[in-house]
Each structure stands twice: as structure tokens, then as C-alpha cells.
Amino acid sequence: MKLKYIIYTLIFLGIAYLIYYRISANKKIENAGGGGNGGAKGGKAQSLMVDGIVVKPASFANNLEVTGTIEANESVALQSEVPGLVTGIFFKEGSNVRKGTVLVKINDRDIQAQLQEASTKQTLSASNENRAKQLLQKGAISQEEYDTSLADLKSLKAQAQLIRAQLAKTSIIAPFSGKIGLRSISVGVYITPATVIANLLSTDPVKVNFSVPEKYMSQIKLNSTITFRTDGSSQIYSGKVFAIEPGINAQTRTLQIKALAQNHNNELLPGSFAKISLALNVQNDAIMVPNEAIIPVLKGKTVFISKNGKAKQVEVQSGTRTDENIVITSGLSIGDTVLTTGALSLKEDAPVKVSVVKN
């Protein structure tokens, strides 16, 4: 039992000593602090050195950054309407072709024979129709007999026209001017309508396909200018909006837009990824402060300003943020001095000495 009381006594003495030591240390710190101020008159606190900027109106272009895809202005996979044996290929892979150029020829001997037969029958029928007309005028035949010969002639003309249409399908023609890609066929191969011969692309100009969030739809106008970059080049290209989808995509809640961009040197390739910047509007009297001046709080954002040599914390409303600055929509006025350093050390009404930085 005595040992137990001895242990309790030692613990109590130890705790009492720690309390005494802490009180003594605090008094020493306070005395040292009073002397360190050089005997500041009336205990006046030392001003904190901080940087700041004077709020001035600035021009700010509100740009929307989105991603998109570069597409050919016109694009088609060349295919044959009729099956058959390829007898001629009249283009060079990767070359430019003009609209109306014959690119591929399919064997047409059987159709040519059918056309010759139909033409012969048509000529004979035309002679019969002419004789029947003369006989009708003389009253040698009835109107019904003449109508029959005329109907035969019209039927043969229609058959010949149908055969000519089939014959035209054996020549695959470029539907527009552009650059043709790599071919997948050779002379002598049998192709069907499902066979893709090659891809034909028109790439000057190119289309830039992208989407913007629904909330920006009222700010997108036809002929608006866009700028964009691709991963394959550091050059900045420009284009103009030429088409806007009339409705919002219900799944993504975005608005589909297309722009046209010149591509005289064929530097922009269809399928490329594009980083697009779209100017929504321009504010000529925007209030902007550095991002580091903003202090996030529970209900929003605040900044410190200098007023009469003291720090004042004010609540602000913000708009668009860039890499360096943020637009302030309310809470600040032109001429306010916003503190940009020392945010963690500042307190309300703390004395500050501001070094103004040009902005």
C-alpha cells in the first residue's frame, strides 16, 4: 500500500513540475517579445510586408477551351454499283483527281452486246412505226394498229435507255475533286458493290467538328472565329463557324458545331485531334486579380485588400479563371489594393505595408 501512495505522489509532483515549467517558459517568451519590438510605443504591432496590386479595368476575352476532330470537307468510300471484273485502274494512289475523271473500269462486254441488240430492234421498230403512220394517213390501217407499233417503239427505247444506264455503272467516276487514298483492288479482280476500292477526300478546306456545353449555346453565333492546334504541329490555325446543330444532344447535353478552316498546304489531316479556343464575348472593363489572391472559404471566395494601412477581408464573386488570373464579378471596385502575398499570415485589421506590383 505504501508503494502505491509513493507512485501517486511522484506522478503528481511530475505533473506539477511540467505545469510550472510551461508557465515560466511562456513568461520568458512574452518578455523576449516585448524587448524584440524595440520598446514599440504603446505596444503597437509591427506591420506585415506584403505585395499587392491596384485594381484597374482591363479587356478580357472570355474564351472557351474544347476539343474536337478535323474532318474532310467531302469524303466518300468509292464502290461499284454493279459486280464485275476490273479491266482498268486509271488513278495513282495518293494523287489529286478532278471531278468527273474515270477512276476504274469494269468489264462491260455483255452489256455492250445487249445495247447493240436493243439498238437494232429500236431501229427496226422505228421503221415500222414510220410506215404505220403513212398507212394511217391513207386510211389503210386503223388507229389501234398504229398505236401498237408506236408502243413497241417506245418500249424498245426504254429498254435501250436502261441498258445504257447499266453500262454507265461500269465506269466509276470521281464525284468531286480531291485526293484519292490507297487502293484495295488490282486489275483482274472481281469486285462486288460491297468492295471498297479507295477513299476519296476533299481536304481544302477542312471541317472542324466539336461540341460545347449547353449553357454556352446562346453565345455561339454563325461566322464566329475559332483558333485551334493539333498534336502534330505547334502552329495555330483559325476557322469560322458555318453550321450549328438545331438541337441539344440529350445524352451529353452539348451543342454540335462545325467550322471551316483553310488547308492550302494540306497540313491538316482528317481524323486529327484539335484543341479549340472559341471566343464567347469580350469585356472591356473587367476586374481581374491573380489566382493566388483568392482565399477559398466555406461560403465562397474572399480576398484581402489594404484600407488605411490595415488588411480587410472582403467576399467576392468570381467568373472565368485563366492560368494566371480570375475575373471578379462583384465585391471589388476600381482602385482597391488587393493583397497577393501573405494570405496565410493576414488577419482582419492587421497592419500591413504594401509593395505595389504592376499588373
C-alpha positions as CSV (number, residue, x, y, z in Angstrom):
1,M,0.0,0.0,0.0
2,K,2.8,2.4,0.8
3,L,4.4,1.8,-2.5
4,K,1.2,2.7,-4.2
5,Y,1.0,6.1,-2.5
6,I,4.6,6.8,-3.2
7,I,4.0,6.2,-7.0
8,Y,0.9,8.5,-6.9
9,T,2.9,11.2,-5.2
10,L,5.7,11.0,-7.8
11,I,3.2,11.3,-10.7
12,F,1.6,14.4,-9.0
13,L,4.9,16.1,-8.5
14,G,5.9,15.4,-12.1
15,I,2.7,16.9,-13.5
16,A,3.1,20.0,-11.2
17,Y,6.7,20.5,-12.4
18,L,5.6,20.4,-16.1
19,I,2.9,23.0,-15.4
20,Y,5.4,25.3,-13.7
21,Y,7.9,24.9,-16.5
22,R,5.4,25.8,-19.2
23,I,4.2,28.9,-17.3
24,S,7.8,30.0,-16.8
25,A,8.6,29.4,-20.5
26,N,5.6,31.4,-21.7
27,K,6.6,34.4,-19.5
28,K,10.1,34.4,-20.9
29,I,8.7,34.3,-24.5
30,E,6.4,37.3,-23.7
31,N,9.3,39.3,-22.1
32,A,11.5,38.5,-25.1
33,G,8.8,39.6,-27.5
34,G,8.4,42.9,-25.7
35,G,12.1,43.6,-25.9
36,G,12.3,42.5,-29.5
37,N,9.9,45.2,-30.6
38,G,12.5,47.7,-29.6
39,G,10.2,49.1,-27.0
40,A,7.5,49.9,-29.6
41,K,5.4,52.8,-28.3
42,G,2.1,51.8,-26.8
43,G,2.7,48.2,-27.8
44,K,2.0,49.0,-31.5
45,A,2.2,45.8,-33.6
46,Q,4.8,45.6,-36.4
47,S,3.4,46.0,-40.0
48,L,3.5,42.9,-42.2
49,M,5.3,43.4,-45.5
50,V,3.1,42.2,-48.4
51,D,2.7,42.5,-52.1
52,G,-0.4,43.9,-53.8
53,I,-2.0,45.2,-57.0
54,V,-4.2,48.2,-57.6
55,V,-7.4,47.1,-59.4
56,K,-7.7,48.6,-62.9
57,P,-10.3,47.9,-65.6
58,A,-8.9,45.5,-68.3
59,S,-10.0,44.0,-71.5
60,F,-10.8,40.3,-71.2
61,A,-11.8,37.8,-73.9
62,N,-13.8,35.0,-72.5
63,N,-12.5,32.0,-74.3
64,L,-14.0,28.5,-74.2
65,E,-11.5,25.7,-74.5
66,V,-12.8,22.5,-76.0
67,T,-11.6,19.5,-78.1
68,G,-12.7,18.4,-81.5
69,T,-11.9,16.4,-84.6
70,I,-10.7,17.5,-88.0
71,E,-12.8,16.1,-90.9
72,A,-12.6,16.2,-94.6
73,N,-14.9,18.7,-96.3
74,E,-16.1,15.9,-98.5
75,S,-15.4,12.2,-98.1
76,V,-16.5,9.0,-99.9
77,A,-15.6,5.4,-100.0
78,L,-15.5,4.5,-103.7
79,Q,-17.6,1.4,-104.5
80,S,-19.1,-0.1,-107.6
81,E,-22.8,-0.2,-108.2
82,V,-22.5,-3.4,-110.2
83,P,-20.4,-6.6,-109.8
84,G,-17.8,-7.4,-112.4
85,L,-14.2,-7.9,-113.4
86,V,-11.9,-4.9,-113.1
87,T,-10.4,-4.1,-116.6
88,G,-8.7,-0.8,-115.8
89,I,-7.5,1.4,-113.0
90,F,-6.8,5.0,-114.0
91,F,-5.6,6.7,-110.9
92,K,-2.4,6.8,-108.9
93,E,-2.6,6.2,-105.2
94,G,-2.3,9.4,-103.1
95,S,-2.8,11.7,-106.1
96,N,-5.2,14.5,-106.7
97,V,-8.1,13.8,-109.1
98,R,-10.6,16.1,-110.7
99,K,-14.4,15.7,-110.6
100,G,-15.7,13.5,-113.5
101,T,-12.5,11.6,-114.0
102,V,-12.9,7.9,-114.8
103,L,-11.1,6.1,-112.0
104,V,-11.9,2.4,-112.5
105,K,-13.4,0.4,-115.4
106,I,-15.4,-2.8,-115.1
107,N,-15.8,-5.4,-117.8
108,D,-18.8,-4.3,-119.9
109,R,-18.8,-6.6,-123.0
110,D,-22.0,-8.4,-122.2
111,I,-23.8,-5.0,-121.6
112,Q,-22.3,-3.6,-124.9
113,A,-23.8,-6.7,-126.7
114,Q,-27.2,-6.1,-125.1
115,L,-27.1,-2.4,-126.1
116,Q,-26.2,-3.3,-129.7
117,E,-29.2,-5.8,-129.8
118,A,-31.5,-3.2,-128.3
119,S,-30.4,-0.5,-130.7
120,T,-31.0,-2.9,-133.7
121,K,-34.5,-3.7,-132.5
122,Q,-35.2,0.0,-131.9
123,T,-34.1,0.9,-135.4
124,L,-36.4,-1.7,-136.9
125,S,-39.3,-0.6,-134.7
126,A,-38.8,3.0,-135.8
127,S,-39.1,2.0,-139.4
128,N,-42.3,0.0,-138.7
129,E,-43.7,3.0,-136.8
130,N,-43.0,5.3,-139.7
131,R,-44.7,3.0,-142.2
132,A,-47.7,2.6,-140.0
133,K,-48.0,6.4,-139.7
134,Q,-48.1,6.7,-143.5
135,L,-50.7,4.0,-143.8
136,L,-52.8,5.6,-141.1
137,Q,-52.8,8.8,-143.0
138,K,-54.0,7.0,-146.2
139,G,-56.7,5.1,-144.1
140,A,-55.1,1.8,-144.9
141,I,-54.9,0.8,-141.2
142,S,-56.8,1.6,-138.0
143,Q,-55.6,3.9,-135.3
144,E,-55.3,0.9,-132.9
145,E,-52.8,-0.8,-135.2
146,Y,-50.7,2.4,-135.4
147,D,-50.8,2.8,-131.6
148,T,-49.5,-0.7,-131.2
149,S,-46.4,0.0,-133.4
150,L,-45.8,3.3,-131.6
151,A,-46.0,1.5,-128.2
152,D,-43.4,-1.1,-129.4
153,L,-41.0,1.7,-130.4
154,K,-41.3,3.4,-127.0
155,S,-40.8,0.2,-125.1
156,L,-37.6,-0.6,-127.1
157,K,-36.3,3.0,-126.5
158,A,-36.9,2.5,-122.7
159,Q,-35.0,-0.8,-122.8
160,A,-32.1,0.8,-124.6
161,Q,-32.0,3.6,-122.1
162,L,-32.0,1.1,-119.2
163,I,-29.0,-0.8,-120.8
164,R,-27.1,2.5,-121.2
165,A,-27.7,3.2,-117.5
166,Q,-26.2,-0.2,-116.7
167,L,-23.3,0.5,-119.0
168,A,-22.6,3.8,-117.3
169,K,-22.3,2.0,-113.9
170,T,-19.3,0.0,-115.2
171,S,-17.3,3.3,-115.1
172,I,-16.5,4.5,-111.6
173,I,-16.2,8.3,-111.8
174,A,-14.8,10.8,-109.2
175,P,-17.9,12.6,-107.7
176,F,-15.8,15.6,-106.7
177,S,-12.2,16.9,-106.9
178,G,-9.9,15.7,-104.1
179,K,-7.1,13.4,-103.1
180,I,-7.5,9.7,-103.5
181,G,-6.1,7.2,-101.0
182,L,-4.6,3.8,-101.1
183,R,-6.5,1.3,-103.4
184,S,-7.5,-2.2,-102.3
185,I,-8.0,-3.8,-105.7
186,S,-5.9,-4.7,-108.7
187,V,-6.7,-5.2,-112.4
188,G,-8.4,-8.6,-113.0
189,V,-10.0,-8.8,-109.6
190,Y,-13.7,-9.5,-109.4
191,I,-15.5,-6.8,-107.2
192,T,-19.0,-6.5,-105.8
193,P,-20.9,-3.5,-104.6
194,A,-19.6,-4.2,-101.1
195,T,-15.9,-3.9,-102.2
196,V,-14.3,-0.6,-101.1
197,I,-11.9,0.5,-103.9
198,A,-10.3,3.5,-102.2
199,N,-11.2,6.6,-100.2
200,L,-11.6,10.0,-101.9
201,L,-11.2,13.1,-99.7
202,S,-11.6,16.8,-100.3
203,T,-9.3,18.5,-97.7
204,D,-9.2,22.1,-98.7
205,P,-10.9,23.5,-96.7
206,V,-11.4,21.1,-93.8
207,K,-14.2,20.9,-91.3
208,V,-13.6,21.1,-87.5
209,N,-16.2,19.2,-85.6
210,F,-16.7,20.0,-81.9
211,S,-19.3,20.3,-79.1
212,V,-19.9,23.0,-76.4
213,P,-21.8,22.6,-73.2
214,E,-25.5,23.6,-73.3
215,K,-25.0,26.7,-71.1
216,Y,-23.0,28.4,-73.8
217,M,-25.4,27.8,-76.7
218,S,-26.7,31.4,-76.7
219,Q,-23.2,32.8,-77.1
220,I,-22.4,30.7,-80.2
221,K,-23.0,32.5,-83.5
222,L,-22.5,31.8,-87.1
223,N,-19.2,33.1,-88.6
224,S,-17.7,33.2,-85.1
225,T,-13.9,32.8,-85.3
226,I,-12.2,29.8,-83.7
227,T,-8.5,29.1,-83.2
228,F,-7.1,25.6,-82.8
229,R,-3.9,23.5,-82.6
230,T,-3.2,19.9,-83.4
231,D,-0.8,17.4,-81.7
232,G,1.2,17.1,-85.0
233,S,2.0,20.8,-85.2
234,S,2.7,23.8,-83.0
235,Q,1.1,26.2,-85.5
236,I,-2.1,27.9,-84.5
237,Y,-4.8,27.7,-87.2
238,S,-8.1,29.6,-87.5
239,G,-11.5,28.9,-88.9
240,K,-15.1,30.2,-88.9
241,V,-18.3,28.5,-87.6
242,F,-20.5,27.7,-90.6
243,A,-23.1,25.3,-89.1
244,I,-24.8,24.7,-85.7
245,E,-26.9,21.8,-84.9
246,P,-30.5,23.0,-84.2
247,G,-30.9,20.8,-81.1
248,I,-29.1,19.8,-77.9
249,N,-27.8,16.2,-77.6
250,A,-29.9,14.7,-74.9
251,Q,-27.2,12.2,-73.7
252,T,-24.3,14.6,-73.5
253,R,-26.2,17.9,-73.0
254,T,-23.9,19.5,-75.6
255,L,-24.4,21.5,-78.8
256,Q,-22.7,20.2,-82.0
257,I,-20.9,22.8,-84.1
258,K,-18.8,22.7,-87.3
259,A,-16.3,25.3,-88.6
260,L,-14.4,25.6,-91.8
261,A,-10.6,26.1,-91.9
262,Q,-8.4,26.7,-94.9
263,N,-5.8,23.9,-95.7
264,H,-3.9,25.1,-98.7
265,N,-0.7,23.2,-97.7
266,N,-2.6,20.0,-96.7
267,E,-1.1,20.2,-93.2
268,L,-4.4,19.4,-91.5
269,L,-5.2,15.7,-91.9
270,P,-8.8,14.4,-91.4
271,G,-9.1,12.5,-88.1
272,S,-6.6,14.6,-86.3
273,F,-7.3,15.7,-82.7
274,A,-7.9,19.5,-82.4
275,K,-7.6,21.7,-79.3
276,I,-10.0,24.5,-79.9
277,S,-10.4,28.0,-78.4
278,L,-13.7,29.8,-79.1
279,A,-14.1,33.5,-78.1
280,L,-17.5,33.8,-76.5
281,N,-17.5,37.5,-75.5
282,V,-15.2,40.4,-74.7
283,Q,-15.3,42.5,-71.5
284,N,-13.6,45.9,-71.8
285,D,-13.9,46.8,-68.1
286,A,-13.3,43.5,-66.4
287,I,-11.8,43.4,-62.9
288,M,-9.1,40.7,-62.8
289,V,-6.9,39.6,-59.9
290,P,-4.1,37.0,-59.6
291,N,-5.3,33.5,-58.7
292,E,-3.1,33.5,-55.6
293,A,-5.1,36.4,-54.1
294,I,-8.2,34.3,-53.9
295,I,-8.9,32.6,-50.5
296,P,-11.5,29.8,-50.6
297,V,-13.9,29.9,-47.7
298,L,-16.9,27.8,-46.7
299,K,-19.5,30.0,-48.5
300,G,-17.4,31.1,-51.4
301,K,-14.3,33.2,-52.0
302,T,-12.6,36.1,-50.3
303,V,-9.6,38.4,-50.8
304,F,-7.7,40.8,-48.6
305,I,-7.5,44.4,-49.5
306,S,-5.5,47.2,-47.9
307,K,-7.5,50.0,-46.4
308,N,-6.0,52.8,-44.3
309,G,-2.9,50.6,-43.7
310,K,-4.9,47.6,-42.5
311,A,-5.9,44.4,-44.0
312,K,-9.6,44.0,-44.7
313,Q,-11.1,40.7,-45.8
314,V,-13.9,41.1,-48.4
315,E,-16.2,38.5,-50.0
316,V,-16.1,38.4,-53.8
317,Q,-18.0,36.7,-56.6
318,S,-15.8,35.3,-59.5
319,G,-16.3,34.4,-63.1
320,T,-13.9,32.8,-65.6
321,R,-10.5,31.7,-64.5
322,T,-7.4,31.6,-66.6
323,D,-3.9,30.1,-65.9
324,E,-2.9,33.3,-64.1
325,N,-5.9,35.5,-63.3
326,I,-9.6,35.2,-62.3
327,V,-12.4,37.6,-63.2
328,I,-14.1,39.2,-60.3
329,T,-17.8,40.0,-60.9
330,S,-18.6,41.6,-57.6
331,G,-17.0,42.6,-54.3
332,L,-14.2,44.8,-55.6
333,S,-14.1,48.3,-57.1
334,I,-11.6,50.1,-59.3
335,G,-8.8,51.5,-57.3
336,D,-8.9,48.8,-54.5
337,T,-5.5,47.5,-53.5
338,V,-5.7,43.7,-53.4
339,L,-3.0,41.8,-51.4
340,T,-1.4,39.0,-53.3
341,T,1.0,37.6,-50.7
342,G,0.9,36.7,-47.0
343,A,-2.7,35.4,-47.2
344,L,-2.0,32.7,-44.6
345,S,-0.5,35.2,-42.1
346,L,-3.1,38.0,-42.6
347,K,-5.9,38.7,-40.2
348,E,-8.7,41.2,-40.2
349,D,-7.4,44.7,-39.3
350,A,-3.8,43.5,-39.2
351,P,-1.4,46.4,-40.1
352,V,0.3,45.9,-43.5
353,K,2.9,47.7,-45.6
354,V,2.1,47.1,-49.2
355,S,4.6,46.9,-52.1
356,V,2.5,47.6,-55.2
357,V,3.3,45.3,-58.1
358,K,2.4,46.4,-61.7
359,N,-0.3,44.3,-63.2
